[in-house]
């Protein structure tokens, strides 16, 4: 693993705030990594909009700032002075990132929280973590035929991350799951709620299995776009198990998780 002070600022940001995707990006060809790190940093900034702003209007204002950043880059206007906005604009102008994909990622985060129902939750995951995975695949020349499967694998990873983080999110006043799965003011220790969330993790495993089968012919060059699926599978199996403590924060990533990603990355297949 590269030393932090030897990394490009955006790579260091990705490693600090999204270590899972940072690790996966290391298995991309060297010439593509900077675009991927820029995409990861952009996604982190979008996620922060809801973390740092409690009022829905303030969330929308922050997301609009990023929409303006993307649209100004498309129009060839000067980049905004921001550690992520400036390199993001440069990547858009150079054709390394697709502005339509970036705008779709912004739009997907503008929905209400909690999502109305399970379908709305899955659509949001496809539009956020799923869209990030699909755009990573485009950067790595995966081919349009793999975009949907990458998006579904990415959505499964996003679901696993949401479920792993439930204690933290709820403590922060967030409600990332629809009321039909986790009613308001219901503790995670409630048996009915735990069962519903466990069932949702099982559904995520089904989604992931379909995506992995569709990714069986993914070009070796593009494997980094699919590697989060390795972590999603390991996480969702834990989350779906009867022994998982929903009311306890998850343990940090262990060597087994990192080795599983490395093994898949080195082999070039999931």
Residue frames as qw, qx, qy, qz and C-alpha x, y, z in Angstrom:
[[0.000, 0.889, 0.458, 0.000, 0.00, 0.00, 0.00],
 [0.406, 0.560, -0.052, 0.720, 1.46, 3.39, -0.96],
 [0.333, -0.332, -0.455, 0.757, 2.52, 5.72, 1.82],
 [0.099, 0.844, 0.500, -0.168, 0.03, 8.56, 2.32],
 [0.106, -0.818, 0.130, 0.551, 2.57, 11.31, 1.74],
 [0.273, -0.219, 0.712, 0.609, 3.57, 9.74, -1.61],
 [0.305, 0.540, 0.776, 0.110, 0.02, 9.85, -2.98],
 [0.013, 0.378, 0.325, 0.867, -1.56, 12.46, -5.23],
 [0.231, -0.064, 0.428, -0.871, -3.93, 14.60, -3.08],
 [0.728, -0.008, -0.158, -0.667, -7.05, 13.02, -4.58],
 [0.712, 0.065, -0.699, 0.023, -5.66, 9.52, -4.10],
 [0.193, 0.083, -0.697, 0.686, -4.90, 10.39, -0.48],
 [0.476, -0.055, 0.182, -0.859, -8.45, 11.73, -0.08],
 [0.795, 0.024, -0.441, -0.416, -9.88, 8.52, -1.55],
 [0.562, 0.089, -0.764, 0.305, -7.72, 6.39, 0.74],
 [0.017, -0.091, 0.567, -0.818, -8.78, 8.40, 3.80],
 [0.505, 0.097, 0.247, -0.821, -12.52, 8.58, 3.14],
 [0.891, 0.231, -0.010, -0.392, -13.23, 5.54, 0.95],
 [0.257, -0.563, 0.777, 0.111, -10.52, 2.96, 1.65],
 [0.730, 0.191, 0.653, -0.058, -12.52, 0.11, 0.08],
 [0.644, 0.743, 0.185, -0.006, -12.78, 1.72, -3.33],
 [0.014, 0.871, -0.480, -0.104, -9.24, 3.07, -3.04],
 [0.530, -0.322, 0.780, 0.089, -7.94, -0.47, -2.62],
 [0.716, 0.438, 0.544, 0.008, -9.98, -1.67, -5.60],
 [0.399, 0.907, -0.059, -0.119, -8.70, 1.20, -7.76],
 [0.295, -0.693, 0.618, 0.224, -5.11, 0.06, -7.21],
 [0.604, 0.037, 0.771, 0.200, -5.86, -2.87, -9.53],
 [0.533, 0.808, 0.216, -0.123, -6.76, -0.55, -12.41],
 [0.708, 0.370, 0.073, 0.597, -4.16, 0.29, -15.06],
 [0.426, -0.377, -0.200, 0.798, -1.93, 3.10, -13.81],
 [0.087, 0.117, 0.303, 0.942, -3.04, 5.54, -16.48],
 [0.359, -0.528, -0.569, -0.519, -6.69, 5.23, -15.41],
 [0.467, -0.396, -0.657, 0.440, -6.28, 5.52, -11.66],
 [0.105, -0.113, -0.190, 0.970, -6.32, 9.29, -11.41],
 [0.399, -0.218, -0.396, -0.798, -9.71, 9.52, -13.10],
 [0.618, -0.378, -0.686, -0.069, -11.04, 6.85, -10.74],
 [0.393, -0.274, -0.499, 0.722, -9.66, 8.63, -7.68],
 [0.114, -0.044, -0.063, -0.990, -11.32, 11.83, -8.92],
 [0.543, -0.305, -0.561, -0.545, -14.62, 9.98, -9.28],
 [0.582, -0.356, -0.671, 0.291, -14.30, 8.51, -5.77],
 [0.222, -0.162, -0.310, 0.910, -13.56, 11.96, -4.34],
 [0.308, -0.168, -0.291, -0.890, -16.56, 13.43, -6.15],
 [0.611, -0.366, -0.659, -0.242, -18.80, 10.70, -4.75],
 [0.468, -0.288, -0.578, 0.603, -17.48, 11.40, -1.27],
 [0.008, 0.025, 0.091, -0.996, -18.38, 15.08, -1.61],
 [0.490, -0.272, -0.465, -0.685, -21.91, 14.17, -2.67],
 [0.626, -0.357, -0.685, 0.109, -22.28, 11.83, 0.31],
 [0.326, -0.140, -0.421, 0.835, -21.05, 14.60, 2.62],
 [0.200, -0.332, -0.230, -0.893, -23.90, 16.85, 1.52],
 [0.674, -0.494, -0.396, -0.381, -26.33, 14.90, 3.69],
 [0.710, -0.224, -0.490, 0.453, -23.80, 14.28, 6.46],
 [0.329, -0.075, -0.242, 0.910, -22.98, 17.93, 7.15],
 [0.285, -0.125, -0.102, -0.945, -26.37, 19.52, 6.38],
 [0.175, 0.220, 0.887, -0.366, -29.35, 18.40, 8.45],
 [0.442, 0.541, 0.278, -0.659, -31.98, 20.54, 6.69],
 [0.691, 0.379, 0.583, 0.195, -33.24, 19.13, 3.36],
 [0.363, 0.929, 0.078, -0.001, -32.93, 22.54, 1.67],
 [0.207, -0.824, 0.498, 0.174, -29.28, 22.82, 2.66],
 [0.675, -0.076, 0.699, 0.225, -28.63, 19.35, 1.26],
 [0.595, 0.668, 0.425, 0.140, -30.14, 20.43, -2.07],
 [0.099, 0.976, -0.168, -0.093, -28.07, 23.62, -2.08],
 [0.431, -0.584, 0.646, 0.237, -24.85, 21.65, -1.60],
 [0.660, 0.201, 0.687, 0.227, -25.80, 19.21, -4.34],
 [0.436, 0.870, 0.229, 0.005, -26.68, 22.11, -6.64],
 [0.162, -0.860, 0.407, 0.260, -23.19, 23.51, -6.09],
 [0.492, -0.254, 0.772, 0.312, -21.77, 20.30, -7.54],
 [0.570, 0.595, 0.559, 0.092, -24.27, 20.31, -10.39],
 [0.202, 0.968, -0.046, -0.142, -23.12, 23.83, -11.26],
 [0.362, -0.643, 0.603, 0.303, -19.49, 22.67, -11.08],
 [0.587, 0.113, 0.754, 0.272, -20.12, 19.91, -13.60],
 [0.446, 0.780, 0.435, 0.057, -22.17, 22.07, -15.95],
 [0.005, -0.945, 0.217, 0.245, -19.60, 24.87, -15.86],
 [0.453, -0.404, 0.707, 0.361, -16.88, 22.38, -16.81],
 [0.561, 0.426, 0.680, 0.205, -18.99, 21.19, -19.75],
 [0.276, 0.934, 0.226, -0.009, -19.42, 24.80, -20.82],
 [0.685, 0.364, -0.091, 0.624, -15.66, 25.39, -20.62],
 [0.213, -0.905, 0.039, -0.366, -15.88, 27.92, -17.80],
 [0.187, 0.562, -0.669, 0.449, -13.03, 28.30, -15.26],
 [0.635, -0.235, -0.727, 0.109, -12.90, 25.63, -12.59],
 [0.503, -0.804, -0.038, -0.314, -14.01, 26.42, -9.08],
 [0.220, 0.572, -0.661, 0.433, -11.24, 26.67, -6.51],
 [0.810, -0.351, 0.271, -0.383, -11.80, 23.55, -4.48],
 [0.295, -0.486, 0.817, 0.097, -9.62, 20.51, -3.85],
 [0.516, 0.206, 0.829, 0.056, -12.06, 18.24, -5.68],
 [0.472, 0.774, 0.304, -0.292, -13.91, 20.64, -7.99],
 [0.132, 0.794, -0.435, -0.403, -10.77, 21.79, -9.83],
 [0.155, -0.285, 0.906, 0.271, -9.47, 18.31, -10.79],
 [0.476, 0.428, 0.748, -0.176, -13.05, 17.19, -11.48],
 [0.410, 0.818, 0.058, -0.399, -13.47, 20.00, -13.99],
 [0.041, 0.641, -0.675, -0.363, -10.15, 19.13, -15.59],
 [0.338, -0.021, 0.938, 0.078, -11.17, 15.48, -15.93],
 [0.498, 0.634, 0.528, -0.265, -14.48, 16.47, -17.54],
 [0.300, 0.840, -0.204, -0.403, -12.81, 18.85, -19.99],
 [0.040, -0.511, 0.815, 0.269, -10.26, 16.16, -20.91],
 [0.749, 0.111, -0.428, -0.494, -13.03, 13.64, -21.57],
 [0.240, 0.217, -0.910, 0.260, -11.92, 11.30, -18.79],
 [0.154, 0.284, 0.797, -0.511, -15.23, 11.54, -16.89],
 [0.038, -0.453, -0.708, -0.540, -18.73, 11.50, -18.37],
 [0.139, -0.110, 0.270, -0.946, -20.67, 14.57, -17.17],
 [0.654, -0.227, -0.373, -0.618, -24.02, 12.84, -17.75],
 [0.712, -0.191, -0.653, 0.171, -23.02, 10.10, -15.30],
 [0.275, -0.001, -0.477, 0.835, -21.90, 12.67, -12.74],
 [0.357, -0.173, -0.018, -0.918, -25.15, 14.62, -13.02],
 [0.735, -0.237, -0.533, -0.345, -27.13, 11.40, -12.60],
 [0.566, -0.121, -0.654, 0.486, -25.19, 10.66, -9.40],
 [0.031, -0.066, 0.290, -0.954, -26.16, 14.09, -8.07],
 [0.556, -0.190, -0.276, -0.761, -29.82, 13.63, -8.97],
 [0.694, -0.186, -0.694, -0.041, -29.97, 10.25, -7.26],
 [0.393, -0.142, -0.605, 0.677, -29.01, 11.87, -3.94],
 [0.167, -0.191, 0.016, -0.967, -31.74, 14.50, -4.09],
 [0.557, -0.390, -0.640, -0.358, -34.52, 12.15, -3.01],
 [0.529, -0.651, 0.159, -0.521, -36.12, 12.27, 0.40],
 [0.394, 0.163, -0.846, 0.321, -34.79, 10.33, 3.36],
 [0.515, -0.160, 0.833, 0.125, -36.03, 7.82, 4.31],
 [0.169, 0.061, -0.731, -0.659, -36.82, 6.33, 0.89],
 [0.649, -0.082, -0.028, -0.755, -40.53, 5.72, 0.34],
 [0.956, -0.065, 0.180, -0.224, -40.19, 1.95, -0.02],
 [0.742, -0.285, 0.511, 0.327, -37.76, -0.82, -0.90],
 [0.651, 0.562, 0.364, 0.359, -38.01, -0.08, -4.61],
 [0.087, 0.979, -0.052, 0.178, -37.08, 3.56, -3.99],
 [0.569, -0.689, 0.422, 0.155, -34.13, 2.42, -1.88],
 [0.774, 0.048, 0.512, 0.369, -32.88, 0.12, -4.65],
 [0.465, 0.796, 0.234, 0.309, -33.27, 2.86, -7.25],
 [0.171, -0.960, 0.217, -0.038, -31.22, 5.23, -5.09],
 [0.686, -0.452, 0.512, 0.249, -28.50, 2.62, -4.64],
 [0.719, 0.388, 0.443, 0.370, -28.40, 2.01, -8.39],
 [0.279, 0.907, 0.130, 0.287, -28.13, 5.75, -8.99],
 [0.288, -0.897, 0.329, -0.062, -25.36, 6.32, -6.45],
 [0.525, -0.472, 0.692, 0.148, -23.02, 3.39, -5.76],
 [0.751, 0.336, 0.556, 0.117, -24.29, 1.65, -8.89],
 [0.448, 0.891, 0.045, 0.057, -23.65, 4.63, -11.13],
 [0.220, -0.827, 0.507, 0.098, -20.16, 5.04, -9.65],
 [0.665, -0.179, 0.705, 0.169, -19.33, 1.41, -10.50],
 [0.673, 0.594, 0.426, 0.116, -20.71, 1.74, -14.03],
 [0.236, 0.960, -0.153, 0.007, -18.73, 4.93, -14.66],
 [0.434, -0.628, 0.628, 0.150, -15.59, 3.25, -13.31],
 [0.732, 0.160, 0.640, 0.171, -16.21, 0.49, -15.81],
 [0.518, 0.836, 0.171, 0.065, -16.55, 3.02, -18.61],
 [0.105, -0.898, 0.416, 0.098, -13.23, 4.59, -17.60],
 [0.457, -0.413, 0.777, 0.129, -11.69, 1.12, -17.81],
 [0.408, 0.333, -0.618, -0.584, -13.21, 0.28, -21.21],
 [0.432, 0.009, 0.858, -0.279, -15.49, -2.42, -19.84],
 [0.098, -0.165, -0.778, -0.598, -17.95, -2.00, -22.69],
 [0.459, -0.181, 0.018, -0.870, -21.58, -0.90, -22.57],
 [0.728, -0.135, -0.605, -0.294, -22.75, -4.50, -22.27],
 [0.559, -0.156, -0.677, 0.453, -21.38, -4.70, -18.73],
 [0.059, -0.375, 0.171, -0.909, -22.75, -1.37, -17.48],
 [0.684, -0.429, -0.182, -0.561, -25.97, -2.76, -16.01],
 [0.872, -0.207, -0.412, 0.167, -24.24, -5.64, -14.22],
 [0.441, 0.177, -0.370, 0.798, -21.61, -3.28, -12.81],
 [0.295, -0.435, 0.047, -0.849, -24.36, -0.96, -11.59],
 [0.822, -0.388, -0.266, -0.321, -26.14, -3.82, -9.84],
 [0.779, -0.062, -0.419, 0.463, -22.91, -5.02, -8.26],
 [0.195, 0.306, -0.248, 0.898, -22.20, -1.46, -7.14],
 [0.534, -0.476, -0.104, -0.691, -25.71, -1.14, -5.70],
 [0.872, -0.300, -0.385, 0.031, -25.16, -4.34, -3.70],
 [0.563, 0.078, -0.369, 0.735, -21.94, -2.86, -2.32],
 [0.128, -0.406, 0.072, -0.902, -23.83, 0.34, -1.46],
 [0.738, -0.454, -0.271, -0.418, -26.50, -1.65, 0.34],
 [0.816, -0.171, -0.423, 0.357, -23.90, -3.56, 2.33],
 [0.333, 0.219, -0.272, 0.876, -22.23, -0.29, 3.33],
 [0.397, -0.471, -0.074, -0.784, -25.54, 1.21, 4.41],
 [0.840, -0.394, -0.320, -0.192, -26.43, -1.81, 6.53],
 [0.714, -0.016, -0.410, 0.568, -22.97, -2.03, 8.10],
 [0.192, 0.219, -0.200, 0.936, -23.22, 1.66, 9.05],
 [0.374, -0.634, -0.548, -0.399, -26.75, 1.59, 10.45],
 [0.540, -0.611, -0.416, 0.403, -25.79, 2.22, 14.11],
 [0.351, -0.215, 0.046, 0.910, -23.70, 5.24, 13.11],
 [0.043, -0.328, -0.481, -0.812, -26.31, 6.60, 10.67],
 [0.422, -0.670, -0.578, -0.198, -29.19, 6.29, 13.11],
 [0.521, -0.527, -0.305, 0.598, -27.14, 7.90, 15.89],
 [0.227, -0.110, 0.185, 0.950, -26.55, 10.85, 13.55],
 [0.371, 0.470, 0.342, -0.724, -30.28, 11.27, 12.99],
 [0.295, 0.290, -0.647, -0.640, -30.30, 9.67, 9.55],
 [0.728, 0.157, 0.559, -0.364, -33.00, 7.29, 8.31],
 [0.098, 0.443, -0.699, -0.553, -31.51, 5.47, 5.32],
 [0.009, 0.138, 0.976, 0.166, -34.06, 2.63, 5.21],
 [0.395, -0.342, -0.389, -0.759, -37.76, 2.88, 4.37],
 [0.473, -0.303, 0.454, -0.692, -40.28, 2.66, 7.18],
 [0.917, 0.021, -0.174, -0.359, -41.59, -0.66, 5.93],
 [0.772, 0.209, -0.522, 0.297, -38.21, -2.17, 6.84],
 [0.437, -0.144, -0.520, 0.719, -37.20, -0.05, 9.84],
 [0.171, -0.841, -0.447, -0.251, -40.08, 1.99, 11.32],
 [0.075, 0.705, -0.243, 0.662, -39.22, 5.31, 12.95],
 [0.399, -0.594, 0.454, -0.532, -37.94, 5.08, 16.53],
 [0.986, -0.103, -0.055, -0.118, -37.54, 1.30, 16.31],
 [0.349, -0.722, 0.587, 0.109, -34.28, 0.10, 17.88],
 [0.517, 0.469, -0.678, -0.230, -32.04, -2.19, 15.87],
 [0.091, -0.195, 0.929, -0.302, -32.30, -4.70, 18.69],
 [0.692, 0.172, 0.277, -0.644, -36.00, -5.17, 17.93],
 [0.534, -0.050, 0.829, 0.160, -36.39, -8.76, 16.62],
 [0.574, 0.665, 0.475, -0.056, -38.87, -7.82, 13.88],
 [0.222, 0.929, -0.208, -0.209, -36.67, -4.99, 12.62],
 [0.308, -0.554, 0.739, 0.227, -33.56, -7.16, 12.73],
 [0.617, 0.207, 0.754, 0.084, -35.38, -9.85, 10.75],
 [0.497, 0.823, 0.253, -0.104, -36.52, -7.36, 8.10],
 [0.054, 0.875, -0.432, -0.211, -33.03, -5.93, 7.73],
 [0.480, -0.303, 0.806, 0.169, -31.54, -9.42, 7.56],
 [0.641, 0.489, 0.592, 0.018, -33.99, -10.24, 4.77],
 [0.333, 0.926, -0.064, -0.165, -32.90, -7.10, 2.95],
 [0.216, -0.665, 0.679, 0.222, -29.28, -8.27, 3.19],
 [0.603, 0.078, 0.787, 0.103, -30.39, -11.58, 1.70],
 [0.552, 0.770, 0.309, -0.079, -32.02, -9.75, -1.18],
 [0.066, 0.893, -0.387, -0.221, -28.75, -7.91, -1.69],
 [0.454, -0.342, 0.798, 0.201, -26.97, -11.24, -1.96],
 [0.636, 0.456, 0.622, 0.038, -29.41, -12.30, -4.66],
 [0.348, 0.927, 0.004, -0.140, -28.81, -9.08, -6.58],
 [0.175, -0.755, 0.596, 0.211, -25.08, -9.55, -6.24],
 [0.623, -0.052, 0.767, 0.144, -25.21, -13.14, -7.46],
 [0.604, 0.692, 0.394, 0.016, -27.02, -12.10, -10.63],
 [0.166, 0.951, -0.229, -0.128, -24.53, -9.31, -11.24],
 [0.394, -0.575, 0.690, 0.194, -21.50, -11.54, -10.70],
 [0.691, 0.229, 0.670, 0.146, -22.78, -14.09, -13.22],
 [0.482, 0.848, 0.219, 0.027, -23.27, -11.33, -15.78],
 [0.023, -0.922, 0.376, 0.087, -19.72, -10.08, -15.13],
 [0.880, -0.191, 0.395, 0.180, -18.06, -13.43, -15.84],
 [0.728, 0.414, 0.264, 0.478, -16.66, -12.16, -19.16],
 [0.084, -0.989, 0.008, 0.123, -15.54, -8.76, -17.89],
 [0.650, 0.608, -0.289, 0.353, -12.21, -7.78, -19.49],
 [0.743, -0.276, -0.333, 0.511, -9.26, -8.22, -17.14],
 [0.281, 0.292, -0.050, 0.913, -8.35, -4.55, -17.63],
 [0.355, -0.508, -0.176, -0.765, -11.72, -3.58, -16.15],
 [0.605, -0.297, -0.724, 0.148, -11.71, -5.80, -13.06],
 [0.194, -0.025, -0.452, 0.870, -11.16, -2.89, -10.65],
 [0.395, -0.207, -0.154, -0.882, -14.69, -1.65, -11.42],
 [0.773, -0.253, -0.466, -0.347, -16.15, -4.92, -10.13],
 [0.469, 0.152, -0.730, 0.473, -13.89, -5.55, -7.14],
 [0.321, -0.252, 0.406, -0.818, -16.19, -3.86, -4.58],
 [0.824, -0.100, -0.305, -0.466, -18.50, -6.82, -5.26],
 [0.624, 0.105, -0.712, 0.303, -15.97, -9.02, -3.44],
 [0.038, 0.090, -0.575, 0.812, -16.39, -6.96, -0.28],
 [0.583, -0.112, -0.047, -0.803, -20.15, -6.73, -0.79],
 [0.787, -0.046, -0.578, -0.209, -20.45, -10.50, -0.86],
 [0.472, 0.020, -0.706, 0.527, -18.43, -10.95, 2.31],
 [0.146, -0.086, 0.361, -0.917, -20.34, -8.18, 4.10],
 [0.652, -0.098, -0.198, -0.725, -23.82, -9.28, 3.03],
 [0.714, -0.070, -0.696, 0.000, -23.18, -12.86, 4.10],
 [0.266, -0.022, -0.646, 0.716, -22.22, -11.60, 7.54],
 [0.297, -0.040, 0.146, -0.943, -25.19, -9.24, 7.68],
 [0.711, -0.076, -0.405, -0.570, -27.66, -11.95, 6.66],
 [0.497, 0.024, -0.834, 0.240, -26.40, -14.37, 9.31],
 [0.552, -0.678, -0.445, -0.193, -28.53, -14.87, 12.46],
 [0.683, -0.430, -0.281, 0.519, -25.60, -13.99, 14.71],
 [0.328, 0.414, 0.053, 0.847, -25.02, -10.45, 13.39],
 [0.234, -0.592, -0.498, 0.589, -25.42, -7.75, 16.06],
 [0.246, 0.713, 0.405, 0.517, -27.34, -4.98, 14.33],
 [0.286, -0.944, -0.131, -0.100, -27.07, -2.64, 17.30],
 [0.650, -0.565, 0.235, 0.452, -23.25, -2.84, 17.44],
 [0.291, 0.831, -0.327, -0.343, -20.83, -0.96, 15.19],
 [0.950, 0.291, -0.096, 0.058, -19.06, -3.20, 12.67],
 [0.713, -0.465, 0.268, 0.451, -15.50, -4.30, 13.18],
 [0.141, 0.769, -0.384, -0.491, -12.90, -2.60, 10.98],
 [0.822, 0.467, -0.288, -0.155, -11.85, -4.28, 7.76],
 [0.741, -0.479, 0.458, 0.107, -9.60, -7.22, 8.41],
 [0.138, -0.495, 0.731, 0.448, -6.80, -8.85, 6.47],
 [0.449, 0.239, 0.857, 0.082, -9.22, -11.43, 5.09],
 [0.401, 0.816, 0.333, -0.250, -11.28, -8.77, 3.30],
 [0.100, 0.836, -0.378, -0.386, -8.21, -7.11, 1.82],
 [0.303, -0.300, 0.859, 0.284, -6.70, -10.43, 0.74],
 [0.520, 0.466, 0.715, -0.044, -9.96, -11.43, -0.97],
 [0.353, 0.891, 0.048, -0.280, -9.90, -8.21, -3.02],
 [0.081, -0.710, 0.617, 0.329, -6.22, -8.66, -3.84],
 [0.473, -0.037, 0.866, 0.157, -6.71, -12.26, -4.94],
 [0.518, 0.668, 0.530, -0.067, -9.58, -11.34, -7.26],
 [0.194, 0.923, -0.148, -0.299, -7.66, -8.34, -8.60],
 [0.221, -0.566, 0.732, 0.308, -4.53, -10.34, -9.31],
 [0.485, 0.180, 0.846, 0.128, -6.52, -13.11, -11.02],
 [0.133, 0.118, -0.395, -0.901, -8.52, -10.59, -13.01],
 [0.479, -0.309, -0.650, -0.503, -11.87, -12.17, -12.19],
 [0.522, -0.464, 0.258, -0.668, -14.38, -12.25, -9.33]]
